[in-house]
Amino acid sequence: MCGIVGYIGGRDACPILLDGLRRLEYRGYDSAGVAVLSADRIEIRRAVGKLGVLEAAMAECAPNGAPGIGHTRWATHGRPSDENAHPHSDCTGEIVVVHNGIIENYAALKERLIGLGHSFTSETDTEVVAHLIEEAYRASGVRRPVSGTDPSPQALLEAVRQAVRQVEGSFALAVMCRREPGVIVAARRHSPLVVGLGEGENFLASDVPALLPYTKKVHFLDDDTLALLTPSDVGLADLDGRPISKEAHEITWDAAMAERGGYQHFMLKEIHEQPVALRETMRGRLASQTGEITLEGLGLSDEDIRKFDKVVMVACGTAYHAAMVGKYMLEGLVRLPVELDVASELRYRDPIIDDRTLAIVISQSGETADTVAGLREAKQKGGKVLAITNVVGSSVARQSDGVLYTYAGPEIAVASTKAYTTQMMVLALLVLYFGRVRGTIPPEHDAEMHRALWSIPEQADLFLSDYKEVIACADRYHTFAGFLYMGRGPNLASALEGALKIKEVAYIHAEGYAAGEMKHGPIAMIDPAMATVALATRGKTYPKLISNIQEVKARLGEVIAIAGPHDEEIARYADRVIRVPETEELFSPILNAVPLQLLAYFVAKLRGHDIDQPRNLAKSVTVE
């Protein structure tokens, strides 16, 4: 979710790069840098922190010239530091690269490149790309023309093409070379990249806002596409070097809408980003064919995993609901007893934790004060601590024995969406790994779980392609006095999270309950002005849930059911049915989160609230 900007033309690149990066600040970042071809050499400037730090460092020594590329980095591999900030260069300093995404096979590539004599100066996965291009550039052979460009050979284009064909994972790349001063080469797979078309100049960015002051005529690059930018032209090709013809797109958004990718609010944009975030979280960890799981940074040996006799899970708010799903997964598949704690309560009950206890702490920001305090309590008592967080170098990441990152990218909206679903994805991967090490999952069930987990991003994409029924439900119920959410098993967490979301953004009183508890009190609230959302996807307790829905209907309550695509029975009992793709019951909260988030969003929109910045709430709670 980092930011890329590139410029080639007759103006000085540096002011354009900095302006473009500033317009991408909403994406979140921890360091920034630029590279500019200045007087026959590439000048690189990098700094940790906000753009102001970089600008101050360049106040009296900004490089002049063009072309240039710039980057704001959201750390994934390697802590935030000057050395890890982009751009990165090859051994010669003549090739520079900026990159968004994750290179899955970077460790194997790096080992091979070191064997060939390359030296590395950063901890990043990105730097391998610069060295791959260096190798290919040095030995470049066949050189293909690209549609729309001068057909003269372009060694840099061919070198980038050869390099990215060796890369597994996701990337948006911008590349410059001192020996080819009139060229920027770009490449894209899964991570967004946009080319801006000007007069005598051309532009590159990871998102439209960086381009709007200069042009509204753009190419949105497709997956596995190369772009060759010169001041006078832009040519496109596929990874086999075949030319691509593509019509330019005219941007009609205003600047504010452009920051949000055309969505009205960041929350809606981030809901739609979940399929990509889930893929990024899974990428490099779960092999699609073999099902092999690799958890870099786990910090636990197989002996540690076999030794544990208890897990304590510690989190707050939405992360607590992800932990609740993790409890069902761990106990159901790994047969480890799990204690679940709201972080603010953990220390005050004097928990029983020793060296046979694994504490899993979950925090989107990695700075949640209560969660950090719970982490320290667990360590002090002798437990091993594993962190699940979205922020590299955060407090929980630094202080834990191991850390698994969610790779959700920055969340701008206060109400968490993609951080929640990626936390559950990480927990699912962790549980499958633990189950294999401890031998608790039969091979045939393991294969089913692997296939189900691999399908979830695509299923989320499918649901997000058409959710008219969610909008219809919001239209029907946004004036209701309140909402009750009920679920059973792992979807008790979904009920709690659904209620939390609608409280956060729509300011409607809502409560989530275990469905079996409805008759022990909450059912007194049922009347025609109270909507009940029932998590009714298929599972062990589905018949019981149908009975609970009937109890609501008998008291004139209206029911919205979240149910599977082929469930005909549910339509006999619920007033509205929102259908989600079917998956394993333990993984169903990942998919069920999406309609619950959308329902909260559209109810809040119809009620006219500030969706991205709800009253009284903060994104990161750094005080107890």
Helices and strands as residue ranges (DSSP letters): E 3-8, H 13-22, G 25-27, E 31-38, E 41-48, H 51-57, E 68-73, E 88-89, E 95-100, H 106-115, H 127-138, H 155-164, E 171-177, E 184-189, E 194-197, E 202-205, G 208-210, E 217-220, E 225-229, E 234-238, E 243-244, E 249-250, H 255-259, H 266-272, H 274-282, H 302-307, E 310-315, H 317-329, I 330-334, E 338-342, H 343-346, G 347-349, E 357-363, H 369-380, E 384-389, H 395-399, E 402-405, H 418-438, H 443-464, H 468-477, E 482-487, H 491-506, E 509-514, G 515-520, G 522-525, E 530-535, H 542-553, E 558-563, G 569-572, E 576-579, G 585-587, H 588-607
